[in-house]
């Protein structure tokens, strides 16, 4: 009975996390007596999320040799897909801002949808992607390498385009670049440096950490619960009309499907369909939501909330299929 219960938890951990996160916030909304604790709970969630992500990536880096981190051919193809699609959408919106044609007016009227697609396409790979890739039998090192590459690319590209989209926002390239780097460095570079320092100075502790791969999966499940909770909060308080919410939801779902499929196609040629698909499709939506309300229209951040739901539904399905085949 106990073994069956543990197996059930492993198979449905992500579903449980998603339902728990959304349910927890909806219950909070219906119980006014605990609303006074809202600010404190929000701080706890915001503080816990980066700590969990740091620990997950620390465990992942502990299992990877430094020499394993090197670019592969699918990295460049995935990078082109993300950068070119983002630039195409960006310049479409910028063109519409300076044109008087009917098409331009239509684009401006639906600008929230275009910017939602921009966010979903350029959002970098999730730091937890290596955990899922490892569970699916893929090469974690390849995914971690791409995670570093795309985060550095985003750190440069997004600040370059923000002044074009919002020329009156008063955000310069240096300002935006420093803000993004301040987000990227603690959650991506520091875990890497910490893991490799432990590898050299504390080999016995390193061996113990690297043997606890399942721990990173459970940490990710907790992180997912918090992410879904925060995404539900963003959607509930977005102020969007129902029609707009449906439009953003559909756009984010379409972007999710396209990227998982495109990644599988680009990776299949190099024998890395799982790695390339996960790297392109699984997003750091917490970071994406932050980019949305920091640099673009705050309503765009809702796209990150919906994307959280779509890519985790896909991951749940994949993990269930993988564990079923292994039995």
ZIQUIUR-V988410 format. One record per backbone hydrogen bond with DSSP energy under -0.5 kcal/mol. NH is the residue of the N-H (numbers start at 0). CO is the residue of the C=O. If there is no record, write none. Layout:
{{NH	CO} {NH	CO}}
This chain:
{{4	0} {5	1} {6	2} {7	3} {8	4} {9	5} {10	6} {11	7} {12	8} {15	11} {16	12} {17	13} {18	14} {19	15} {20	16} {21	17} {22	18} {23	19} {24	20} {25	21} {26	22} {27	23} {28	24} {29	25} {30	26} {30	27} {31	29} {33	30} {34	31} {36	33} {37	34} {40	36} {41	37} {42	38} {43	39} {44	40} {45	41} {46	42} {47	43} {48	44} {49	45} {50	46} {51	47} {52	48} {53	49} {54	50} {55	51} {56	52} {57	53} {58	54} {59	55} {60	56} {61	57} {62	58} {62	59} {63	60} {67	64} {68	65} {69	67} {74	71} {75	71} {76	72} {77	73} {78	74} {79	75} {80	76} {81	77} {82	78} {83	79} {84	80} {85	81} {86	82} {87	83} {88	84} {89	85} {90	86} {91	87} {92	88} {93	89} {94	90} {95	91} {96	92} {97	93} {97	94} {98	95} {104	100} {105	101} {106	102} {107	103} {108	104} {109	105} {110	107} {112	109} {113	109} {114	110} {115	111} {116	112} {117	113} {118	114} {119	115} {120	116} {121	117} {122	118} {125	281} {128	125} {129	126} {130	127} {131	127} {132	128} {133	129} {134	130} {135	131} {136	133} {137	132} {139	137} {142	138} {143	139} {144	140} {145	141} {146	142} {147	143} {148	144} {149	145} {150	146} {151	147} {152	148} {153	149} {154	150} {155	151} {155	152} {156	152} {157	153} {159	155} {160	156} {160	157} {161	157} {162	158} {163	160} {164	160} {165	161} {168	165} {171	169} {175	171} {176	172} {177	173} {178	174} {179	175} {180	176} {181	177} {182	178} {182	179} {183	179} {184	180} {185	181} {186	182} {187	183} {187	184} {188	183} {188	184} {189	184} {191	187} {192	188} {193	189} {194	190} {195	191} {196	192} {197	193} {198	194} {199	195} {200	196} {201	197} {205	201} {206	202} {207	203} {208	204} {209	205} {210	206} {211	208} {214	211} {215	211} {215	212} {216	212} {217	213} {218	214} {219	215} {220	216} {221	217} {222	218} {223	219} {224	220} {225	221} {226	222} {227	223} {228	224} {229	225} {230	226} {231	227} {232	228} {233	229} {234	230} {235	231} {236	232} {237	234} {244	240} {245	241} {246	242} {247	243} {248	244} {249	245} {250	246} {251	247} {252	248} {253	249} {254	250} {255	251} {256	252} {257	253} {258	254} {259	255} {260	256} {261	257} {262	258} {263	259} {264	260} {265	261} {266	262} {267	263} {268	264} {269	266} {270	267} {271	266} {275	271} {276	272} {277	273} {278	274} {279	275} {280	276} {281	277} {282	280} {283	123} {284	282} {287	283} {288	284} {289	285} {290	286} {291	287} {292	288} {293	289} {294	290} {295	290} {295	291} {299	296} {300	297} {301	298} {302	299} {303	299} {303	300} {304	300} {305	301} {306	302} {307	303} {308	304} {309	305} {310	306} {311	307} {312	308} {313	309} {314	310} {315	311} {316	312} {317	313} {318	314} {319	315} {320	316} {321	317} {322	318} {323	319} {324	320} {325	321} {326	322} {326	323}}
